[in-house]
Amino acid sequence: MRLRTAILNGTPATVAVRDEETYAVVDATRPLDDSLRHGVLSRHARPEHIDLTMLPTVARRATEPATLIQHPGKLWGIGLNYREHAGDLDETAPTEPASFLKGAHTLTEPGGPIEIPHGSTGTTSEAEFGLVIGKHARHVPAARWRDYVAGICLILDQTEESVLRRNPRFLTRAKNSPTFLVLGADLITLDEVEAACDGDVSHLQVATKLNGTLVRRNIAANMSFPPDHLVSFHSDLMPLHPGDLISTGTPGAAHITAGDSVSCEITGLATLTVDVVDAALSSARSTRV
């Protein structure tokens, strides 16, 4: 199942993709993250248990696209989670998750664009997949991580690498410019994810592409800290709530400039492609500047 937030009759609503022309209306009055917290989705053990044939439908053309997560809680990122990527920054792979938080203002409008910040001397974009938390999670055993994840979404996570290279303690500054977090349109439920990778999320292939050319591809099995560890680790650190996001790290980053297009591709599932613009010349703004 693929769930989205769409504007329906002027209100953010949760819809499910039925076909190329039609949505099933899951929650007509709440966006996806709010529905996970206290709406229709909160009343189901897993989103994929919803019977779409029992729901009203709406033509896609009668809706407008909206950012998947409208009222974000915690937006976690994980640095250098693919062992090979650590070498790109002349670093060694961390021995525990290198977690950081991003502000809600970093989220873009649906599909971007990504804005190169004023004064930038080196911005990168990184393809990742994110884990969207589906219910309250605290001290979750790694073996039960699936019980707490509603699904995954595609992500492009941006870094002002020139800042980060000056001092790794500047990570928060390097990660938090407006438009430095782009989410794909869909929350893809875990049953569909696992069907695309032989029943094992570790087989997911993630690729960063720049202007259609492959920059780096890797599989989740090469993460230092796979999804089960990330959910367990962060739920021990603090409570996780519905609508929280854990972005799982990138196989490699693309150096981007205005005029580029950059893509996150997850083999067998989806591709997210976003244009890159100069912030000083762009009228586009983050949804939460």
C-alpha positions as CSV (number, residue, x, y, z in Angstrom):
1,M,0.0,0.0,0.0
2,R,1.1,3.5,-0.7
3,L,-0.3,6.3,1.4
4,R,0.0,10.1,0.8
5,T,-1.1,13.4,2.2
6,A,-3.1,15.3,-0.4
7,I,-5.2,18.5,-0.3
8,L,-8.8,17.5,-0.6
9,N,-11.5,20.2,-0.5
10,G,-8.9,22.6,0.9
11,T,-7.9,20.3,3.8
12,P,-4.9,18.0,4.1
13,A,-6.2,14.4,4.0
14,T,-4.7,10.9,4.0
15,V,-5.3,9.0,0.8
16,A,-4.1,5.6,-0.6
17,V,-3.1,5.1,-4.2
18,R,-5.6,2.8,-5.9
19,D,-4.5,3.3,-9.5
20,E,-3.1,6.0,-11.8
21,E,-6.3,8.1,-11.7
22,T,-7.9,7.3,-8.3
23,Y,-7.2,7.6,-4.6
24,A,-9.0,5.9,-1.7
25,V,-9.8,8.4,1.0
26,V,-8.4,6.9,4.3
27,D,-8.9,10.0,6.5
28,A,-10.6,13.0,5.0
29,T,-9.7,15.5,7.7
30,R,-6.2,14.7,8.7
31,P,-2.8,14.4,7.0
32,L,-0.9,11.2,7.3
33,D,1.1,12.0,10.4
34,D,-1.9,13.3,12.3
35,S,-3.9,10.2,11.2
36,L,-1.1,8.0,12.6
37,R,-1.3,10.0,15.9
38,H,-5.0,10.1,16.5
39,G,-7.0,9.5,13.4
40,V,-8.1,6.5,11.2
41,L,-4.6,5.1,10.9
42,S,-4.1,5.1,14.7
43,R,-7.0,2.6,15.0
44,H,-5.3,-0.1,12.9
45,A,-2.4,-2.3,14.0
46,R,-0.8,-1.7,10.6
47,P,-1.8,0.6,7.8
48,E,-1.9,-2.3,5.3
49,H,-4.7,-3.9,7.3
50,I,-7.1,-1.3,6.0
51,D,-9.5,-2.6,3.4
52,L,-9.3,0.0,0.6
53,T,-12.3,-1.5,-1.2
54,M,-14.5,-0.3,1.7
55,L,-13.4,3.3,1.4
56,P,-14.7,6.2,-0.7
57,T,-12.7,7.2,-3.7
58,V,-11.7,10.5,-5.3
59,A,-10.1,11.4,-8.6
60,R,-6.5,12.4,-8.3
61,R,-7.2,15.5,-10.4
62,A,-9.6,16.7,-7.7
63,T,-6.7,16.9,-5.2
64,E,-3.5,18.8,-4.8
65,P,-0.1,17.3,-3.7
66,A,1.1,18.1,-0.2
67,T,4.1,17.3,1.9
68,L,3.9,13.8,3.3
69,I,4.5,14.8,6.9
70,Q,2.7,18.0,7.8
71,H,3.4,18.4,11.5
72,P,6.7,16.7,12.1
73,G,7.9,15.7,15.5
74,K,11.5,14.4,15.5
75,L,13.4,14.3,12.2
76,W,16.4,12.0,12.9
77,G,19.3,11.7,10.5
78,I,22.1,9.1,10.7
79,G,25.6,10.1,9.5
80,L,28.0,7.7,7.8
81,N,25.8,4.7,8.2
82,Y,27.0,3.0,5.1
83,R,30.6,1.9,5.9
84,E,31.9,2.9,2.4
85,H,30.5,6.4,2.7
86,A,32.7,7.2,5.7
87,G,35.7,7.3,3.5
88,D,34.2,10.0,1.3
89,L,34.6,12.4,4.3
90,D,38.0,11.0,5.4
91,E,36.2,9.5,8.5
92,T,36.1,6.1,10.0
93,A,32.7,4.3,10.3
94,P,31.2,5.2,13.7
95,T,30.8,2.4,16.4
96,E,27.4,3.6,17.3
97,P,24.7,5.6,15.4
98,A,25.9,9.2,14.5
99,S,22.5,10.7,15.0
100,F,21.5,14.3,14.4
101,L,18.2,16.2,14.3
102,K,16.8,18.4,11.6
103,G,14.2,21.2,12.1
104,A,10.7,21.2,10.6
105,H,11.7,24.2,8.5
106,T,14.0,22.0,6.4
107,L,11.1,20.2,4.8
108,T,10.2,21.4,1.2
109,E,7.1,21.7,-0.7
110,P,6.3,18.4,-2.5
111,G,9.0,17.6,-5.0
112,G,11.3,20.5,-3.9
113,P,13.1,22.4,-5.2
114,I,16.4,22.2,-3.2
115,E,17.8,25.7,-2.6
116,I,21.6,26.3,-2.5
117,P,22.1,28.6,0.5
118,H,23.5,32.0,0.1
119,G,27.3,31.9,0.4
120,S,27.5,28.1,-0.1
121,T,30.8,26.8,-1.3
122,G,29.8,23.1,-1.3
123,T,26.3,21.6,-1.0
124,T,25.7,17.9,-1.3
125,S,22.5,15.9,-1.7
126,E,22.1,12.4,-0.4
127,A,19.6,9.7,-1.3
128,E,18.2,7.7,1.6
129,F,15.1,5.9,2.8
130,G,13.3,7.0,6.0
131,L,11.4,5.0,8.6
132,V,8.1,6.6,9.5
133,I,7.2,5.7,13.1
134,G,3.6,4.4,13.3
135,K,3.0,4.2,17.0
136,H,4.5,5.2,20.4
137,A,7.8,3.3,20.8
138,R,9.9,3.1,24.0
139,H,12.6,0.5,24.6
140,V,11.7,-1.5,21.5
141,P,13.6,-4.9,21.1
142,A,15.3,-5.0,17.8
143,A,13.4,-8.1,16.8
144,R,10.1,-6.1,17.1
145,W,11.1,-3.0,15.1
146,R,8.5,-3.7,12.3
147,D,5.7,-3.4,14.9
148,Y,6.5,0.3,15.3
149,V,7.2,1.4,11.7
150,A,4.3,2.4,9.5
151,G,6.4,2.2,6.4
152,I,9.3,3.9,4.5
153,C,9.6,7.0,2.4
154,L,12.2,8.2,-0.1
155,I,14.4,11.0,1.1
156,L,16.9,13.5,-0.3
157,D,18.9,14.9,2.6
158,Q,21.2,17.9,2.0
159,T,24.4,19.0,3.7
160,E,26.4,22.1,3.5
161,E,29.6,20.1,3.3
162,S,31.9,23.1,3.4
163,V,30.7,23.8,6.9
164,L,31.0,20.2,8.0
165,R,34.5,19.9,6.8
166,R,35.6,22.9,8.9
167,N,34.5,21.1,12.0
168,P,32.4,17.9,12.4
169,R,30.8,19.5,15.5
170,F,29.1,21.9,13.1
171,L,26.8,19.1,11.9
172,T,23.6,20.8,13.0
173,R,24.5,24.0,11.2
174,A,25.5,22.0,8.1
175,K,22.2,20.1,8.0
176,N,19.6,22.7,8.7
177,S,19.2,25.1,5.9
178,P,15.7,25.6,4.4
179,T,14.8,22.9,1.8
180,F,17.5,20.5,3.1
181,L,15.0,17.7,3.6
182,V,12.9,16.4,0.7
183,L,10.4,13.6,1.2
184,G,8.9,11.4,-1.5
185,A,5.2,11.6,-2.0
186,D,4.5,8.1,-0.7
187,L,4.6,6.2,2.6
188,I,5.2,2.7,1.3
189,T,4.0,0.1,3.8
190,L,6.4,-2.7,4.8
191,D,4.5,-5.5,3.1
192,E,5.1,-3.8,-0.2
193,V,8.7,-3.0,0.6
194,E,9.5,-6.6,1.5
195,A,7.7,-7.9,-1.6
196,A,10.1,-5.8,-3.6
197,C,13.3,-7.2,-1.9
198,D,12.6,-10.9,-1.4
199,G,11.1,-10.4,2.0
200,D,14.2,-8.8,3.5
201,V,14.7,-5.0,4.0
202,S,18.4,-5.5,4.0
203,H,18.2,-6.2,0.3
204,L,16.9,-2.7,-0.5
205,Q,19.1,-1.0,-3.0
206,V,19.5,2.8,-2.6
207,A,21.1,5.0,-5.2
208,T,22.0,8.7,-5.5
209,K,21.9,10.1,-9.0
210,L,22.9,13.5,-10.4
211,N,21.4,14.6,-13.7
212,G,20.5,11.0,-14.4
213,T,24.0,9.6,-13.8
214,L,24.7,7.2,-11.0
215,V,26.8,8.7,-8.2
216,R,26.7,5.7,-5.7
217,R,24.5,2.7,-5.1
218,N,24.5,0.3,-2.1
219,I,22.3,-2.1,-0.3
220,A,20.9,-1.8,3.2
221,A,22.9,-4.9,4.2
222,N,26.0,-2.7,4.1
223,M,24.7,-0.3,6.8
224,S,26.6,-0.3,10.1
225,F,23.2,0.1,11.8
226,P,20.2,-1.4,10.0
227,P,16.6,-0.4,10.6
228,D,16.0,-2.8,13.5
229,H,19.0,-1.4,15.4
230,L,18.1,2.2,14.6
231,V,14.5,1.8,15.9
232,S,15.7,0.0,19.1
233,F,18.6,2.4,19.7
234,H,16.5,5.6,19.4
235,S,13.6,4.3,21.3
236,D,16.0,3.6,24.2
237,L,17.3,7.2,23.9
238,M,13.9,8.9,24.0
239,P,10.3,8.1,23.2
240,L,9.4,7.9,19.5
241,H,5.9,9.0,18.5
242,P,3.7,8.5,15.4
243,G,4.9,10.7,12.6
244,D,8.6,10.8,13.8
245,L,11.1,10.0,11.0
246,I,14.4,8.2,11.1
247,S,16.4,8.8,7.9
248,T,18.7,5.8,7.6
249,G,21.8,7.3,5.9
250,T,23.1,7.5,2.4
251,P,25.4,5.3,0.3
252,G,27.0,8.4,-1.2
253,A,26.5,12.1,-1.8
254,A,26.3,14.2,-5.0
255,H,27.8,17.7,-5.1
256,I,25.0,19.9,-6.4
257,T,24.8,23.4,-7.9
258,A,21.9,25.4,-9.3
259,G,20.6,23.9,-12.5
260,D,21.2,20.3,-11.5
261,S,18.6,17.6,-10.8
262,V,19.2,15.0,-8.2
263,S,17.5,11.7,-7.5
264,C,16.9,9.1,-4.9
265,E,16.2,5.7,-6.5
266,I,15.1,2.6,-4.6
267,T,15.3,-0.3,-6.9
268,G,11.9,-1.8,-7.5
269,L,9.9,0.8,-5.5
270,A,10.2,4.4,-6.6
271,T,12.4,7.3,-7.7
272,L,12.3,10.9,-6.3
273,T,13.8,13.5,-8.6
274,V,14.2,17.2,-7.5
275,D,15.6,20.3,-9.2
276,V,18.3,22.4,-7.6
277,V,18.0,26.2,-7.6
278,D,19.9,29.2,-6.2
279,A,18.2,30.4,-3.0
280,A,19.0,34.0,-3.9
281,L,17.1,33.7,-7.2
282,S,14.3,31.4,-6.2
283,S,10.8,32.4,-5.3
284,A,10.2,28.9,-3.8
285,R,10.4,28.6,-0.1
286,S,10.4,25.9,2.5
287,T,7.0,25.1,3.8
288,R,8.2,26.2,7.3
289,V,10.7,29.0,6.8
